[in-house]
Amino acid sequence: MKATLTDSPDPPCQPTTRASGDFVPALQLALQRRGVNSMVYNPGTSPPGCEAMLVYGATTDWDHRAFSDQWTAYLSAIDLTLMQRGRILVTARYETRGLNADRFASASQKVDALIGRTVVANAE
């Protein structure tokens, strides 16, 4: 996962933020709700028996909420790539642009919507 800061004039200097910090747990919960069990491994360390690999990235930006002078971190982009045996099966992207009302929505809301459009629930 990556967290980046925008070139805004005086954003707080915090490399790990709540906006990006709850991304991985939100991603795992969204997968679990759809019957997909997941484990997190550092790049190149997954066991050889993994059925598939989900490669992800998340970008955090900073801005002001309406009527506020405080900087607030939010997830501005999420990239997901599902791979199996080196082959890309699915890619998905969430991106906040401009003044979208949902840019300050929680990581959980953003990830759940993105996973909901890409994963079919396991019907057991």
N, C-alpha and C positions, 0 to 999 in steps of 0.2 A: 504494500500500500504506500502511496506517496501523499504527502500533505504539502501544499505550496501556498505561499502568501501572494497576494496581488501587489501591485506597485502603488497601492493607495498611500496617501500622504503620511499618516501616522498610525498604521495598524499595530495592535499589540504584537510583541515579539514572542509568540508562543508556538513552537513547532508542533506540539500535540495539543489539539483542541477537543472540546466536547463534540463538536460537529464531526470531526474525523475519528475521534476516539471510540465512539459507539458504532462505527460503521461495520466492523467485522462481526461483533455479536448480533447486530441487526440482520446482517446477511445470513448468518448461520440460522437464526430463528426463522427467517422467511423461507429458507430451504427446508428446515425441519417441518414447518407447517404444511409443506407440500410432499412430505414423505421422503425427503432426501437427507440422508445423514452426511455430515461433513466433518473433516478434520483440517486444521491449519498447519501447514508446513512451510518452512523457509524455502525459497527457490532452490530447486535441485536436490531437495532432501526427501521428497515423497517416496514411500515404499513402492517397489516394482509392481505390486498387485493392485494399485489404484485403478478403478474402472475408468475414471475420468478426472480431469483437472479443471478447476475454475480459476482462471487468472483474472485478477481484479486490480483496479486502480481507482483512487478517489482524490479529488482536488478540493481543497478548502479555500474559500475566498472570504474577504471581510467587507462589511458594509454597515451602514446605519439603518436601523428600522425606521419607519415613518415616525416623525415627531420625536426623535431621539438623537442625542449627540454621541452616544456610546457605540463603540465598534462591536459588531457581533459577527462571529464566525458562522459560516454555513457551508454545507456541501454543495459545490457548484457543478461538479461533474462526477459521474460514476461510469466506469467502463468495465464490462464483464465479457470474458471470452471463455466459452466452454469447449474443452478439447478432449479428444479421445484418441489414444495411440498416435499423437502428433498431428491429428486432423482437426481442424476447427469445425465444430458442430453448430454453434450459435454464438453470435455477438449481440450485445445490447449496450445502449448508451443512454444515460440521463444527463441533460445539460440545462442549467439555468441560464437564461439570457435576458438581458435588460432588466426590466422591473417586474418580472414574474412574481405573482403573489405567493407562489409556493416556495420561493427560494429559501425562506427561513423555516420551512417544514422540517420535522425531525428526520434523522438518517433512517429511522425505522419506516416512516411513511414513504420516503423516496425509494428505498431498497425494496420494500414489499411490493410497491407498484411495478417496479422494473422486473422483479422476479416473477410476479404474477403474469406478466406478458410473455415470459420466456420459458417457464417451467409448467408442465402439465402435472397435476396432482396424481399421486400414486393411488389407484383405486383398489385398495385391499379390503 
